[in-house]
Amino acid sequence: MDYGFVNCDSMEEEHQLLEMYQDLLFHHLCFKHLTRDALLQQLHETCIQGRLLELVENTYSQQDPTSIYLSRIRSKPHLLKNPYPLPSQA
């Protein structure tokens, strides 16, 4: 799983993506009351379904619509693109 890091063109983009994931995990732990393991499993399943952008947009639209991370991802949605789901998983 690359969670979009393979799409980064610079260290700055990698850092921004990492910050966004840290903040996203914080939001899910605080507002959805999931355990750490359940949250990581949900993130993994979302990734292999090819729905990372959807997860990020839904989380921030509901919890923090003015989030800098939401605006960054909306300006660079390619960062959350990945080859999933694979044809055999679709």
PDB file of N, CA, C and O in Angstrom:
ATOM      1  N   MET A   1       0.843  -1.174   0.000  1.00  0.00           N
ATOM      2  CA  MET A   1       0.000   0.000   0.000  1.00  0.00           C
ATOM      3  C   MET A   1       0.887   1.235   0.000  1.00  0.00           C
ATOM      4  O   MET A   1       1.875   1.305   0.731  1.00  0.00           O
ATOM      5  N   ASP A   2       0.534   2.183  -0.807  1.00  0.00           N
ATOM      6  CA  ASP A   2       1.324   3.417  -0.826  1.00  0.00           C
ATOM      7  C   ASP A   2       0.523   4.598  -0.281  1.00  0.00           C
ATOM      8  O   ASP A   2       1.116   5.628   0.039  1.00  0.00           O
ATOM      9  N   TYR A   3      -0.780   4.491  -0.165  1.00  0.00           N
ATOM     10  CA  TYR A   3      -1.629   5.542   0.391  1.00  0.00           C
ATOM     11  C   TYR A   3      -1.403   6.892  -0.279  1.00  0.00           C
ATOM     12  O   TYR A   3      -1.639   7.937   0.328  1.00  0.00           O
ATOM     13  N   GLY A   4      -0.953   6.873  -1.515  1.00  0.00           N
ATOM     14  CA  GLY A   4      -0.778   8.087  -2.286  1.00  0.00           C
ATOM     15  C   GLY A   4       0.628   8.650  -2.278  1.00  0.00           C
ATOM     16  O   GLY A   4       0.918   9.577  -3.034  1.00  0.00           O
ATOM     17  N   PHE A   5       1.505   8.122  -1.450  1.00  0.00           N
ATOM     18  CA  PHE A   5       2.849   8.689  -1.358  1.00  0.00           C
ATOM     19  C   PHE A   5       3.634   8.538  -2.655  1.00  0.00           C
ATOM     20  O   PHE A   5       4.512   9.353  -2.938  1.00  0.00           O
ATOM     21  N   VAL A   6       3.342   7.529  -3.436  1.00  0.00           N
ATOM     22  CA  VAL A   6       4.028   7.344  -4.709  1.00  0.00           C
ATOM     23  C   VAL A   6       3.696   8.473  -5.692  1.00  0.00           C
ATOM     24  O   VAL A   6       4.435   8.698  -6.650  1.00  0.00           O
ATOM     25  N   ASN A   7       2.604   9.172  -5.458  1.00  0.00           N
ATOM     26  CA  ASN A   7       2.182  10.264  -6.344  1.00  0.00           C
ATOM     27  C   ASN A   7       2.830  11.605  -6.006  1.00  0.00           C
ATOM     28  O   ASN A   7       2.684  12.568  -6.759  1.00  0.00           O
ATOM     29  N   CYS A   8       3.531  11.676  -4.903  1.00  0.00           N
ATOM     30  CA  CYS A   8       4.150  12.933  -4.477  1.00  0.00           C
ATOM     31  C   CYS A   8       5.348  13.254  -5.364  1.00  0.00           C
ATOM     32  O   CYS A   8       6.171  12.390  -5.667  1.00  0.00           O
ATOM     33  N   ASP A   9       5.422  14.517  -5.769  1.00  0.00           N
ATOM     34  CA  ASP A   9       6.517  14.977  -6.615  1.00  0.00           C
ATOM     35  C   ASP A   9       7.629  15.645  -5.816  1.00  0.00           C
ATOM     36  O   ASP A   9       8.680  15.972  -6.367  1.00  0.00           O
ATOM     37  N   SER A  10       7.404  15.847  -4.533  1.00  0.00           N
ATOM     38  CA  SER A  10       8.410  16.525  -3.718  1.00  0.00           C
ATOM     39  C   SER A  10       8.294  16.065  -2.268  1.00  0.00           C
ATOM     40  O   SER A  10       7.303  15.460  -1.860  1.00  0.00           O
ATOM     41  N   MET A  11       9.329  16.370  -1.515  1.00  0.00           N
ATOM     42  CA  MET A  11       9.302  16.079  -0.079  1.00  0.00           C
ATOM     43  C   MET A  11       8.201  16.896   0.606  1.00  0.00           C
ATOM     44  O   MET A  11       7.588  16.445   1.574  1.00  0.00           O
ATOM     45  N   GLU A  12       7.965  18.094   0.091  1.00  0.00           N
ATOM     46  CA  GLU A  12       6.908  18.937   0.655  1.00  0.00           C
ATOM     47  C   GLU A  12       5.543  18.253   0.517  1.00  0.00           C
ATOM     48  O   GLU A  12       4.753  18.251   1.461  1.00  0.00           O
ATOM     49  N   GLU A  13       5.268  17.680  -0.644  1.00  0.00           N
ATOM     50  CA  GLU A  13       3.997  16.971  -0.833  1.00  0.00           C
ATOM     51  C   GLU A  13       3.921  15.749   0.077  1.00  0.00           C
ATOM     52  O   GLU A  13       2.862  15.462   0.635  1.00  0.00           O
ATOM     53  N   GLU A  14       5.021  15.031   0.234  1.00  0.00           N
ATOM     54  CA  GLU A  14       5.036  13.877   1.141  1.00  0.00           C
ATOM     55  C   GLU A  14       4.730  14.322   2.569  1.00  0.00           C
ATOM     56  O   GLU A  14       3.953  13.683   3.279  1.00  0.00           O
ATOM     57  N   HIS A  15       5.346  15.411   2.972  1.00  0.00           N
ATOM     58  CA  HIS A  15       5.123  15.937   4.319  1.00  0.00           C
ATOM     59  C   HIS A  15       3.660  16.364   4.499  1.00  0.00           C
ATOM     60  O   HIS A  15       3.058  16.087   5.536  1.00  0.00           O
ATOM     61  N   GLN A  16       3.095  17.030   3.503  1.00  0.00           N
ATOM     62  CA  GLN A  16       1.702  17.458   3.577  1.00  0.00           C
ATOM     63  C   GLN A  16       0.761  16.263   3.657  1.00  0.00           C
ATOM     64  O   GLN A  16      -0.215  16.284   4.406  1.00  0.00           O
ATOM     65  N   LEU A  17       1.055  15.229   2.887  1.00  0.00           N
ATOM     66  CA  LEU A  17       0.219  14.031   2.902  1.00  0.00           C
ATOM     67  C   LEU A  17       0.319  13.332   4.264  1.00  0.00           C
ATOM     68  O   LEU A  17      -0.687  12.877   4.807  1.00  0.00           O
ATOM     69  N   LEU A  18       1.512  13.252   4.801  1.00  0.00           N
ATOM     70  CA  LEU A  18       1.696  12.650   6.120  1.00  0.00           C
ATOM     71  C   LEU A  18       0.955  13.445   7.193  1.00  0.00           C
ATOM     72  O   LEU A  18       0.290  12.857   8.047  1.00  0.00           O
ATOM     73  N   GLU A  19       1.059  14.761   7.160  1.00  0.00           N
ATOM     74  CA  GLU A  19       0.324  15.608   8.110  1.00  0.00           C
ATOM     75  C   GLU A  19      -1.179  15.396   7.993  1.00  0.00           C
ATOM     76  O   GLU A  19      -1.885  15.326   9.000  1.00  0.00           O
ATOM     77  N   MET A  20      -1.668  15.292   6.751  1.00  0.00           N
ATOM     78  CA  MET A  20      -3.090  15.089   6.528  1.00  0.00           C
ATOM     79  C   MET A  20      -3.534  13.753   7.136  1.00  0.00           C
ATOM     80  O   MET A  20      -4.582  13.685   7.778  1.00  0.00           O
ATOM     81  N   TYR A  21      -2.742  12.691   6.937  1.00  0.00           N
ATOM     82  CA  TYR A  21      -3.106  11.397   7.521  1.00  0.00           C
ATOM     83  C   TYR A  21      -3.088  11.448   9.044  1.00  0.00           C
ATOM     84  O   TYR A  21      -3.958  10.865   9.690  1.00  0.00           O
ATOM     85  N   GLN A  22      -2.117  12.130   9.622  1.00  0.00           N
ATOM     86  CA  GLN A  22      -2.073  12.258  11.080  1.00  0.00           C
ATOM     87  C   GLN A  22      -3.314  12.982  11.589  1.00  0.00           C
ATOM     88  O   GLN A  22      -3.918  12.562  12.575  1.00  0.00           O
ATOM     89  N   ASP A  23      -3.690  14.055  10.927  1.00  0.00           N
ATOM     90  CA  ASP A  23      -4.863  14.811  11.331  1.00  0.00           C
ATOM     91  C   ASP A  23      -6.139  14.003  11.104  1.00  0.00           C
ATOM     92  O   ASP A  23      -7.053  14.035  11.928  1.00  0.00           O
ATOM     93  N   LEU A  24      -6.196  13.290  10.003  1.00  0.00           N
ATOM     94  CA  LEU A  24      -7.351  12.447   9.699  1.00  0.00           C
ATOM     95  C   LEU A  24      -7.534  11.377  10.775  1.00  0.00           C
ATOM     96  O   LEU A  24      -8.651  11.135  11.232  1.00  0.00           O
ATOM     97  N   LEU A  25      -6.441  10.742  11.173  1.00  0.00           N
ATOM     98  CA  LEU A  25      -6.517   9.727  12.224  1.00  0.00           C
ATOM     99  C   LEU A  25      -6.982  10.349  13.535  1.00  0.00           C
ATOM    100  O   LEU A  25      -7.784   9.752  14.254  1.00  0.00           O
ATOM    101  N   PHE A  26      -6.489  11.537  13.850  1.00  0.00           N
ATOM    102  CA  PHE A  26      -6.919  12.238  15.055  1.00  0.00           C
ATOM    103  C   PHE A  26      -8.426  12.501  15.005  1.00  0.00           C
ATOM    104  O   PHE A  26      -9.131  12.256  15.984  1.00  0.00           O
ATOM    105  N   HIS A  27      -8.919  13.000  13.870  1.00  0.00           N
ATOM    106  CA  HIS A  27     -10.352  13.278  13.728  1.00  0.00           C
ATOM    107  C   HIS A  27     -11.174  12.007  13.932  1.00  0.00           C
ATOM    108  O   HIS A  27     -12.192  12.027  14.624  1.00  0.00           O
ATOM    109  N   HIS A  28     -10.739  10.921  13.338  1.00  0.00           N
ATOM    110  CA  HIS A  28     -11.497   9.676  13.464  1.00  0.00           C
ATOM    111  C   HIS A  28     -11.458   9.142  14.891  1.00  0.00           C
ATOM    112  O   HIS A  28     -12.466   8.649  15.398  1.00  0.00           O
ATOM    113  N   LEU A  29     -10.310   9.236  15.534  1.00  0.00           N
ATOM    114  CA  LEU A  29     -10.224   8.748  16.911  1.00  0.00           C
ATOM    115  C   LEU A  29     -11.080   9.589  17.849  1.00  0.00           C
ATOM    116  O   LEU A  29     -11.705   9.053  18.764  1.00  0.00           O
ATOM    117  N   CYS A  30     -11.113  10.899  17.632  1.00  0.00           N
ATOM    118  CA  CYS A  30     -11.863  11.790  18.523  1.00  0.00           C
ATOM    119  C   CYS A  30     -13.360  11.794  18.258  1.00  0.00           C
ATOM    120  O   CYS A  30     -14.163  11.774  19.192  1.00  0.00           O
ATOM    121  N   PHE A  31     -13.732  11.820  16.987  1.00  0.00           N
ATOM    122  CA  PHE A  31     -15.139  12.038  16.653  1.00  0.00           C
ATOM    123  C   PHE A  31     -15.911  10.768  16.305  1.00  0.00           C
ATOM    124  O   PHE A  31     -17.137  10.744  16.410  1.00  0.00           O
ATOM    125  N   LYS A  32     -15.232   9.746  15.905  1.00  0.00           N
ATOM    126  CA  LYS A  32     -15.944   8.516  15.545  1.00  0.00           C
ATOM    127  C   LYS A  32     -15.779   7.448  16.608  1.00  0.00           C
ATOM    128  O   LYS A  32     -16.384   6.379  16.526  1.00  0.00           O
ATOM    129  N   HIS A  33     -14.961   7.739  17.604  1.00  0.00           N
ATOM    130  CA  HIS A  33     -14.780   6.856  18.750  1.00  0.00           C
ATOM    131  C   HIS A  33     -14.399   5.431  18.339  1.00  0.00           C
ATOM    132  O   HIS A  33     -14.901   4.453  18.893  1.00  0.00           O
ATOM    133  N   LEU A  34     -13.516   5.340  17.375  1.00  0.00           N
ATOM    134  CA  LEU A  34     -13.005   4.043  16.956  1.00  0.00           C
ATOM    135  C   LEU A  34     -11.728   3.733  17.723  1.00  0.00           C
ATOM    136  O   LEU A  34     -11.023   4.644  18.156  1.00  0.00           O
ATOM    137  N   THR A  35     -11.433   2.463  17.890  1.00  0.00           N
ATOM    138  CA  THR A  35     -10.140   2.103  18.455  1.00  0.00           C
ATOM    139  C   THR A  35      -9.075   2.338  17.397  1.00  0.00           C
ATOM    140  O   THR A  35      -9.385   2.422  16.208  1.00  0.00           O
ATOM    141  N   ARG A  36      -7.847   2.441  17.815  1.00  0.00           N
ATOM    142  CA  ARG A  36      -6.743   2.653  16.884  1.00  0.00           C
ATOM    143  C   ARG A  36      -6.707   1.539  15.839  1.00  0.00           C
ATOM    144  O   ARG A  36      -6.572   1.812  14.646  1.00  0.00           O
ATOM    145  N   ASP A  37      -6.826   0.286  16.279  1.00  0.00           N
ATOM    146  CA  ASP A  37      -6.771  -0.843  15.345  1.00  0.00           C
ATOM    147  C   ASP A  37      -7.940  -0.824  14.365  1.00  0.00           C
ATOM    148  O   ASP A  37      -7.758  -1.095  13.178  1.00  0.00           O
ATOM    149  N   ALA A  38      -9.136  -0.507  14.853  1.00  0.00           N
ATOM    150  CA  ALA A  38     -10.308  -0.445  13.967  1.00  0.00           C
ATOM    151  C   ALA A  38     -10.139   0.668  12.946  1.00  0.00           C
ATOM    152  O   ALA A  38     -10.508   0.519  11.781  1.00  0.00           O
ATOM    153  N   LEU A  39      -9.581   1.779  13.389  1.00  0.00           N
ATOM    154  CA  LEU A  39      -9.362   2.906  12.491  1.00  0.00           C
ATOM    155  C   LEU A  39      -8.343   2.569  11.409  1.00  0.00           C
ATOM    156  O   LEU A  39      -8.556   2.879  10.237  1.00  0.00           O
ATOM    157  N   LEU A  40      -7.243   1.940  11.793  1.00  0.00           N
ATOM    158  CA  LEU A  40      -6.232   1.566  10.809  1.00  0.00           C
ATOM    159  C   LEU A  40      -6.774   0.537   9.825  1.00  0.00           C
ATOM    160  O   LEU A  40      -6.436   0.573   8.642  1.00  0.00           O
ATOM    161  N   GLN A  41      -7.605  -0.372  10.301  1.00  0.00           N
ATOM    162  CA  GLN A  41      -8.235  -1.353   9.412  1.00  0.00           C
ATOM    163  C   GLN A  41      -9.170  -0.657   8.429  1.00  0.00           C
ATOM    164  O   GLN A  41      -9.200  -1.004   7.248  1.00  0.00           O
ATOM    165  N   GLN A  42      -9.934   0.322   8.910  1.00  0.00           N
ATOM    166  CA  GLN A  42     -10.835   1.073   8.034  1.00  0.00           C
ATOM    167  C   GLN A  42     -10.042   1.836   6.974  1.00  0.00           C
ATOM    168  O   GLN A  42     -10.431   1.862   5.806  1.00  0.00           O
ATOM    169  N   LEU A  43      -8.941   2.450   7.375  1.00  0.00           N
ATOM    170  CA  LEU A  43      -8.105   3.176   6.426  1.00  0.00           C
ATOM    171  C   LEU A  43      -7.541   2.231   5.374  1.00  0.00           C
ATOM    172  O   LEU A  43      -7.522   2.560   4.188  1.00  0.00           O
ATOM    173  N   HIS A  44      -7.083   1.068   5.801  1.00  0.00           N
ATOM    174  CA  HIS A  44      -6.546   0.077   4.867  1.00  0.00           C
ATOM    175  C   HIS A  44      -7.617  -0.385   3.878  1.00  0.00           C
ATOM    176  O   HIS A  44      -7.370  -0.449   2.674  1.00  0.00           O
ATOM    177  N   GLU A  45      -8.791  -0.702   4.385  1.00  0.00           N
ATOM    178  CA  GLU A  45      -9.880  -1.161   3.510  1.00  0.00           C
ATOM    179  C   GLU A  45     -10.286  -0.067   2.525  1.00  0.00           C
ATOM    180  O   GLU A  45     -10.557  -0.349   1.358  1.00  0.00           O
ATOM    181  N   THR A  46     -10.327   1.154   2.986  1.00  0.00           N
ATOM    182  CA  THR A  46     -10.656   2.280   2.113  1.00  0.00           C
ATOM    183  C   THR A  46      -9.616   2.420   1.012  1.00  0.00           C
ATOM    184  O   THR A  46      -9.955   2.684  -0.142  1.00  0.00           O
ATOM    185  N   CYS A  47      -8.352   2.241   1.371  1.00  0.00           N
ATOM    186  CA  CYS A  47      -7.277   2.341   0.393  1.00  0.00           C
ATOM    187  C   CYS A  47      -7.409   1.270  -0.683  1.00  0.00           C
ATOM    188  O   CYS A  47      -7.329   1.577  -1.872  1.00  0.00           O
ATOM    189  N   ILE A  48      -7.610   0.022  -0.283  1.00  0.00           N
ATOM    190  CA  ILE A  48      -7.666  -1.038  -1.291  1.00  0.00           C
ATOM    191  C   ILE A  48      -8.949  -0.990  -2.116  1.00  0.00           C
ATOM    192  O   ILE A  48      -9.042  -1.634  -3.161  1.00  0.00           O
ATOM    193  N   GLN A  49      -9.928  -0.235  -1.653  1.00  0.00           N
ATOM    194  CA  GLN A  49     -11.140  -0.016  -2.447  1.00  0.00           C
ATOM    195  C   GLN A  49     -10.986   1.180  -3.378  1.00  0.00           C
ATOM    196  O   GLN A  49     -11.874   1.469  -4.180  1.00  0.00           O
ATOM    197  N   GLY A  50      -9.846   1.880  -3.267  1.00  0.00           N
ATOM    198  CA  GLY A  50      -9.617   3.049  -4.114  1.00  0.00           C
ATOM    199  C   GLY A  50     -10.457   4.245  -3.722  1.00  0.00           C
ATOM    200  O   GLY A  50     -10.829   5.047  -4.578  1.00  0.00           O
ATOM    201  N   ARG A  51     -10.764   4.379  -2.424  1.00  0.00           N
ATOM    202  CA  ARG A  51     -11.681   5.420  -1.966  1.00  0.00           C
ATOM    203  C   ARG A  51     -11.046   6.377  -0.959  1.00  0.00           C
ATOM    204  O   ARG A  51     -11.748   6.927  -0.110  1.00  0.00           O
ATOM    205  N   LEU A  52      -9.733   6.586  -1.038  1.00  0.00           N
ATOM    206  CA  LEU A  52      -9.065   7.474  -0.088  1.00  0.00           C
ATOM    207  C   LEU A  52      -9.576   8.909  -0.181  1.00  0.00           C
ATOM    208  O   LEU A  52      -9.847   9.541   0.840  1.00  0.00           O
ATOM    209  N   LEU A  53      -9.705   9.419  -1.392  1.00  0.00           N
ATOM    210  CA  LEU A  53     -10.180  10.797  -1.570  1.00  0.00           C
ATOM    211  C   LEU A  53     -11.579  10.960  -0.973  1.00  0.00           C
ATOM    212  O   LEU A  53     -11.868  11.963  -0.321  1.00  0.00           O
ATOM    213  N   GLU A  54     -12.424   9.993  -1.195  1.00  0.00           N
ATOM    214  CA  GLU A  54     -13.787  10.026  -0.650  1.00  0.00           C
ATOM    215  C   GLU A  54     -13.755  10.065   0.883  1.00  0.00           C
ATOM    216  O   GLU A  54     -14.501  10.825   1.500  1.00  0.00           O
ATOM    217  N   LEU A  55     -12.902   9.257   1.488  1.00  0.00           N
ATOM    218  CA  LEU A  55     -12.790   9.235   2.948  1.00  0.00           C
ATOM    219  C   LEU A  55     -12.344  10.596   3.484  1.00  0.00           C
ATOM    220  O   LEU A  55     -12.914  11.115   4.443  1.00  0.00           O
ATOM    221  N   VAL A  56     -11.327  11.157   2.857  1.00  0.00           N
ATOM    222  CA  VAL A  56     -10.808  12.457   3.302  1.00  0.00           C
ATOM    223  C   VAL A  56     -11.874  13.543   3.150  1.00  0.00           C
ATOM    224  O   VAL A  56     -12.112  14.316   4.078  1.00  0.00           O
ATOM    225  N   GLU A  57     -12.503  13.598   2.000  1.00  0.00           N
ATOM    226  CA  GLU A  57     -13.530  14.623   1.788  1.00  0.00           C
ATOM    227  C   GLU A  57     -14.702  14.465   2.750  1.00  0.00           C
ATOM    228  O   GLU A  57     -15.194  15.453   3.294  1.00  0.00           O
ATOM    229  N   ASN A  58     -15.148  13.239   2.961  1.00  0.00           N
ATOM    230  CA  ASN A  58     -16.275  13.020   3.878  1.00  0.00           C
ATOM    231  C   ASN A  58     -15.918  13.401   5.305  1.00  0.00           C
ATOM    232  O   ASN A  58     -16.708  14.040   5.999  1.00  0.00           O
ATOM    233  N   THR A  59     -14.727  13.009   5.740  1.00  0.00           N
ATOM    234  CA  THR A  59     -14.316  13.301   7.118  1.00  0.00           C
ATOM    235  C   THR A  59     -14.243  14.796   7.359  1.00  0.00           C
ATOM    236  O   THR A  59     -14.831  15.303   8.314  1.00  0.00           O
ATOM    237  N   TYR A  60     -13.530  15.502   6.504  1.00  0.00           N
ATOM    238  CA  TYR A  60     -13.352  16.933   6.729  1.00  0.00           C
ATOM    239  C   TYR A  60     -14.615  17.732   6.428  1.00  0.00           C
ATOM    240  O   TYR A  60     -14.863  18.744   7.083  1.00  0.00           O
ATOM    241  N   SER A  61     -15.406  17.314   5.473  1.00  0.00           N
ATOM    242  CA  SER A  61     -16.652  18.033   5.179  1.00  0.00           C
ATOM    243  C   SER A  61     -17.586  17.996   6.380  1.00  0.00           C
ATOM    244  O   SER A  61     -18.299  18.963   6.647  1.00  0.00           O
ATOM    245  N   GLN A  62     -17.583  16.876   7.105  1.00  0.00           N
ATOM    246  CA  GLN A  62     -18.455  16.733   8.269  1.00  0.00           C
ATOM    247  C   GLN A  62     -17.863  17.354   9.526  1.00  0.00           C
ATOM    248  O   GLN A  62     -18.579  17.999  10.291  1.00  0.00           O
ATOM    249  N   GLN A  63     -16.570  17.169   9.748  1.00  0.00           N
ATOM    250  CA  GLN A  63     -15.962  17.567  11.014  1.00  0.00           C
ATOM    251  C   GLN A  63     -15.291  18.940  10.989  1.00  0.00           C
ATOM    252  O   GLN A  63     -15.326  19.672  11.978  1.00  0.00           O
ATOM    253  N   ASP A  64     -14.680  19.284   9.852  1.00  0.00           N
ATOM    254  CA  ASP A  64     -13.901  20.522   9.790  1.00  0.00           C
ATOM    255  C   ASP A  64     -13.848  21.026   8.351  1.00  0.00           C
ATOM    256  O   ASP A  64     -12.815  20.902   7.694  1.00  0.00           O
ATOM    257  N   PRO A  65     -14.953  21.594   7.851  1.00  0.00           N
ATOM    258  CA  PRO A  65     -15.013  21.999   6.441  1.00  0.00           C
ATOM    259  C   PRO A  65     -14.025  23.096   6.052  1.00  0.00           C
ATOM    260  O   PRO A  65     -13.796  23.323   4.864  1.00  0.00           O
ATOM    261  N   THR A  66     -13.442  23.775   7.025  1.00  0.00           N
ATOM    262  CA  THR A  66     -12.459  24.811   6.711  1.00  0.00           C
ATOM    263  C   THR A  66     -11.023  24.297   6.823  1.00  0.00           C
ATOM    264  O   THR A  66     -10.074  25.079   6.767  1.00  0.00           O
ATOM    265  N   SER A  67     -10.868  23.001   6.979  1.00  0.00           N
ATOM    266  CA  SER A  67      -9.546  22.406   7.168  1.00  0.00           C
ATOM    267  C   SER A  67      -8.599  22.712   6.010  1.00  0.00           C
ATOM    268  O   SER A  67      -8.977  22.643   4.841  1.00  0.00           O
ATOM    269  N   ILE A  68      -7.383  23.046   6.358  1.00  0.00           N
ATOM    270  CA  ILE A  68      -6.361  23.278   5.331  1.00  0.00           C
ATOM    271  C   ILE A  68      -6.091  21.993   4.555  1.00  0.00           C
ATOM    272  O   ILE A  68      -5.752  22.040   3.373  1.00  0.00           O
ATOM    273  N   TYR A  69      -6.237  20.855   5.211  1.00  0.00           N
ATOM    274  CA  TYR A  69      -5.979  19.579   4.542  1.00  0.00           C
ATOM    275  C   TYR A  69      -7.016  19.307   3.460  1.00  0.00           C
ATOM    276  O   TYR A  69      -6.687  18.780   2.398  1.00  0.00           O
ATOM    277  N   LEU A  70      -8.257  19.664   3.728  1.00  0.00           N
ATOM    278  CA  LEU A  70      -9.305  19.484   2.725  1.00  0.00           C
ATOM    279  C   LEU A  70      -9.029  20.348   1.504  1.00  0.00           C
ATOM    280  O   LEU A  70      -9.166  19.881   0.373  1.00  0.00           O
ATOM    281  N   SER A  71      -8.644  21.591   1.714  1.00  0.00           N
ATOM    282  CA  SER A  71      -8.357  22.455   0.570  1.00  0.00           C
ATOM    283  C   SER A  71      -7.119  21.987  -0.191  1.00  0.00           C
ATOM    284  O   SER A  71      -7.081  22.080  -1.418  1.00  0.00           O
ATOM    285  N   ARG A  72      -6.113  21.490   0.513  1.00  0.00           N
ATOM    286  CA  ARG A  72      -4.915  20.981  -0.165  1.00  0.00           C
ATOM    287  C   ARG A  72      -5.234  19.765  -1.033  1.00  0.00           C
ATOM    288  O   ARG A  72      -4.786  19.665  -2.175  1.00  0.00           O
ATOM    289  N   ILE A  73      -6.014  18.847  -0.472  1.00  0.00           N
ATOM    290  CA  ILE A  73      -6.340  17.631  -1.227  1.00  0.00           C
ATOM    291  C   ILE A  73      -7.254  17.970  -2.397  1.00  0.00           C
ATOM    292  O   ILE A  73      -7.128  17.371  -3.465  1.00  0.00           O
ATOM    293  N   ARG A  74      -8.150  18.893  -2.222  1.00  0.00           N
ATOM    294  CA  ARG A  74      -9.015  19.294  -3.342  1.00  0.00           C
ATOM    295  C   ARG A  74      -8.205  19.953  -4.448  1.00  0.00           C
ATOM    296  O   ARG A  74      -8.569  19.862  -5.621  1.00  0.00           O
ATOM    297  N   SER A  75      -7.107  20.617  -4.086  1.00  0.00           N
ATOM    298  CA  SER A  75      -6.269  21.247  -5.111  1.00  0.00           C
ATOM    299  C   SER A  75      -5.299  20.245  -5.744  1.00  0.00           C
ATOM    300  O   SER A  75      -4.759  20.503  -6.819  1.00  0.00           O
ATOM    301  N   LYS A  76      -5.075  19.107  -5.084  1.00  0.00           N
ATOM    302  CA  LYS A  76      -4.161  18.079  -5.601  1.00  0.00           C
ATOM    303  C   LYS A  76      -4.760  16.686  -5.398  1.00  0.00           C
ATOM    304  O   LYS A  76      -4.161  15.853  -4.717  1.00  0.00           O
ATOM    305  N   PRO A  77      -5.926  16.425  -5.975  1.00  0.00           N
ATOM    306  CA  PRO A  77      -6.577  15.134  -5.737  1.00  0.00           C
ATOM    307  C   PRO A  77      -5.774  13.942  -6.245  1.00  0.00           C
ATOM    308  O   PRO A  77      -5.997  12.813  -5.807  1.00  0.00           O
ATOM    309  N   HIS A  78      -4.844  14.184  -7.163  1.00  0.00           N
ATOM    310  CA  HIS A  78      -4.029  13.085  -7.684  1.00  0.00           C
ATOM    311  C   HIS A  78      -3.179  12.424  -6.590  1.00  0.00           C
ATOM    312  O   HIS A  78      -2.751  11.281  -6.743  1.00  0.00           O
ATOM    313  N   LEU A  79      -2.939  13.139  -5.497  1.00  0.00           N
ATOM    314  CA  LEU A  79      -2.125  12.561  -4.430  1.00  0.00           C
ATOM    315  C   LEU A  79      -2.786  11.339  -3.801  1.00  0.00           C
ATOM    316  O   LEU A  79      -2.098  10.450  -3.299  1.00  0.00           O
ATOM    317  N   LEU A  80      -4.106  11.291  -3.825  1.00  0.00           N
ATOM    318  CA  LEU A  80      -4.802  10.161  -3.210  1.00  0.00           C
ATOM    319  C   LEU A  80      -5.264   9.124  -4.221  1.00  0.00           C
ATOM    320  O   LEU A  80      -6.035   8.224  -3.886  1.00  0.00           O
ATOM    321  N   LYS A  81      -4.804   9.244  -5.434  1.00  0.00           N
ATOM    322  CA  LYS A  81      -5.120   8.221  -6.438  1.00  0.00           C
ATOM    323  C   LYS A  81      -4.204   7.025  -6.211  1.00  0.00           C
ATOM    324  O   LYS A  81      -3.026   7.183  -5.888  1.00  0.00           O
ATOM    325  N   ASN A  82      -4.745   5.858  -6.378  1.00  0.00           N
ATOM    326  CA  ASN A  82      -3.930   4.655  -6.320  1.00  0.00           C
ATOM    327  C   ASN A  82      -4.530   3.625  -7.281  1.00  0.00           C
ATOM    328  O   ASN A  82      -5.642   3.809  -7.777  1.00  0.00           O
ATOM    329  N   PRO A  83      -3.797   2.546  -7.541  1.00  0.00           N
ATOM    330  CA  PRO A  83      -4.267   1.594  -8.552  1.00  0.00           C
ATOM    331  C   PRO A  83      -5.389   0.675  -8.072  1.00  0.00           C
ATOM    332  O   PRO A  83      -5.714  -0.303  -8.745  1.00  0.00           O
ATOM    333  N   TYR A  84      -5.969   0.970  -6.948  1.00  0.00           N
ATOM    334  CA  TYR A  84      -6.990   0.093  -6.394  1.00  0.00           C
ATOM    335  C   TYR A  84      -8.377   0.637  -6.699  1.00  0.00           C
ATOM    336  O   TYR A  84      -8.523   1.846  -6.883  1.00  0.00           O
ATOM    337  N   PRO A  85      -9.377  -0.186  -6.758  1.00  0.00           N
ATOM    338  CA  PRO A  85      -9.271  -1.623  -6.602  1.00  0.00           C
ATOM    339  C   PRO A  85      -8.659  -2.264  -7.849  1.00  0.00           C
ATOM    340  O   PRO A  85      -8.872  -1.810  -8.974  1.00  0.00           O
ATOM    341  N   LEU A  86      -7.909  -3.306  -7.620  1.00  0.00           N
ATOM    342  CA  LEU A  86      -7.337  -4.042  -8.750  1.00  0.00           C
ATOM    343  C   LEU A  86      -8.457  -4.739  -9.487  1.00  0.00           C
ATOM    344  O   LEU A  86      -9.488  -5.044  -8.887  1.00  0.00           O
ATOM    345  N   PRO A  87      -8.283  -5.005 -10.796  1.00  0.00           N
ATOM    346  CA  PRO A  87      -9.357  -5.635 -11.570  1.00  0.00           C
ATOM    347  C   PRO A  87      -9.910  -6.901 -10.900  1.00  0.00           C
ATOM    348  O   PRO A  87     -11.112  -7.154 -10.978  1.00  0.00           O
ATOM    349  N   SER A  88      -9.076  -7.681 -10.261  1.00  0.00           N
ATOM    350  CA  SER A  88      -9.543  -8.910  -9.613  1.00  0.00           C
ATOM    351  C   SER A  88     -10.309  -8.636  -8.324  1.00  0.00           C
ATOM    352  O   SER A  88     -10.978  -9.527  -7.801  1.00  0.00           O
ATOM    353  N   GLN A  89     -10.217  -7.384  -7.795  1.00  0.00           N
ATOM    354  CA  GLN A  89     -10.909  -7.020  -6.572  1.00  0.00           C
ATOM    355  C   GLN A  89     -12.189  -6.247  -6.834  1.00  0.00           C
ATOM    356  O   GLN A  89     -12.988  -6.056  -5.918  1.00  0.00           O
ATOM    357  N   ALA A  90     -12.397  -5.803  -8.048  1.00  0.00           N
ATOM    358  CA  ALA A  90     -13.553  -4.962  -8.352  1.00  0.00           C
ATOM    359  C   ALA A  90     -14.852  -5.716  -8.316  1.00  0.00           C
ATOM    360  O   ALA A  90     -15.911  -5.134  -8.552  1.00  0.00           O
TER     361      ALA A  90
END
